[in-house]
Amino acid sequence: MYRKEDKYPNIIFIILSFLFCILGIIFYIIYKDSLPIRARLCLVWTVIGVVFFTIFYTLLPLFIVTYFE
């Protein structure tokens, strides 16, 4: 059975995984055996962060060019 702290993942790990994607991968590697739910959530939020920042930094120049024309 999973440990209690694995059922309720720490929000700090989720935020850090989203903002600093390399930390999400490191958290996954560290916790994949001992806390599998937390590790999976860190990996999921890392992927969400990568997709979000890719879209953001792709569309940001388009908005800037359009706004300042």
PEJO-V663650 format. One record per residue. N is the residue number from 1. SS is DSSP state (a for helix, b for strand, c for the rest). D_CENTER is the distance of its C-alpha to the mean C-alpha in whole Angstrom. Layout:
BEGIN
n:N ss:SS d_center:D_CENTER
n:N ss:SS d_center:D_CENTER
END
This chain:
BEGIN
n:1 ss:c d_center:25
n:2 ss:c d_center:22
n:3 ss:c d_center:22
n:4 ss:a d_center:22
n:5 ss:a d_center:19
n:6 ss:a d_center:17
n:7 ss:a d_center:18
n:8 ss:c d_center:17
n:9 ss:c d_center:13
n:10 ss:c d_center:13
n:11 ss:a d_center:11
n:12 ss:a d_center:11
n:13 ss:a d_center:8
n:14 ss:a d_center:6
n:15 ss:a d_center:7
n:16 ss:a d_center:7
n:17 ss:a d_center:3
n:18 ss:a d_center:3
n:19 ss:a d_center:6
n:20 ss:c d_center:7
n:21 ss:a d_center:6
n:22 ss:a d_center:9
n:23 ss:a d_center:8
n:24 ss:a d_center:6
n:25 ss:a d_center:9
n:26 ss:a d_center:11
n:27 ss:a d_center:10
n:28 ss:a d_center:11
n:29 ss:a d_center:14
n:30 ss:a d_center:15
n:31 ss:a d_center:15
n:32 ss:c d_center:15
n:33 ss:c d_center:19
n:34 ss:c d_center:19
n:35 ss:c d_center:17
n:36 ss:a d_center:16
n:37 ss:a d_center:14
n:38 ss:a d_center:12
n:39 ss:a d_center:11
n:40 ss:a d_center:10
n:41 ss:a d_center:8
n:42 ss:a d_center:6
n:43 ss:a d_center:6
n:44 ss:a d_center:6
n:45 ss:a d_center:3
n:46 ss:a d_center:3
n:47 ss:a d_center:6
n:48 ss:a d_center:6
n:49 ss:a d_center:5
n:50 ss:a d_center:7
n:51 ss:a d_center:10
n:52 ss:a d_center:10
n:53 ss:a d_center:10
n:54 ss:a d_center:13
n:55 ss:a d_center:15
n:56 ss:a d_center:15
n:57 ss:a d_center:16
n:58 ss:a d_center:18
n:59 ss:a d_center:20
n:60 ss:a d_center:20
n:61 ss:a d_center:23
n:62 ss:a d_center:25
n:63 ss:a d_center:25
n:64 ss:a d_center:26
n:65 ss:a d_center:29
n:66 ss:a d_center:30
n:67 ss:a d_center:30
n:68 ss:c d_center:32
n:69 ss:c d_center:35
END
